[in-house]
């Protein structure tokens, strides 16, 4: 007579349970990290703290016609990790003629220029109002920008439209930007937040 198959004992069941829980936990943590790593927005090329501006193609915008773009990145809220969340928005304003960016060398040379020289071609503003942080819209009446919260208005160059009565103590905040090395019709910005309600542009 053959001996009976031994039943799994309590310890092996607990081991299996623990192994299963660890595997599930690793999946929950690992999948967003892998998604982040393989996301093309985090490819080599842009400086690590520069983010792709989505929704703006330089060959599709016109001079003095602001276009809004979106910045996405990983966002952590408590224990929840959002691998591809909208972390900010920008206004892009073309001020001058698009430079010749027909080769990688020309893109590299353009990106090496001082920010002030790049801004003769393109200005990039955060949409966050420097007064108290509302989102600045286009001003359909004035042709520049207007904040819906306390009526601050700004020119297309981001300056206070009426400094004497403007609730904002400074103009709109520009962001550093560069041409994307993989697609010269796209830009990356150094997305930053700034203190509101003060005259000085100060990074938070
Ligand atoms: S927050 Fe924009 S005017 Fe006050």
Boltz pocket constraint, residues with backbone or C-beta under 6 A from the ligand:
constraints:
  - pocket:
      binder: B
      contacts: [[A, 129], [A, 130], [A, 131], [A, 132], [A, 133], [A, 134], [A, 147], [A, 148], [A, 149], [A, 150], [A, 151], [A, 152], [A, 167], [A, 168]]
      max_distance: 6.0
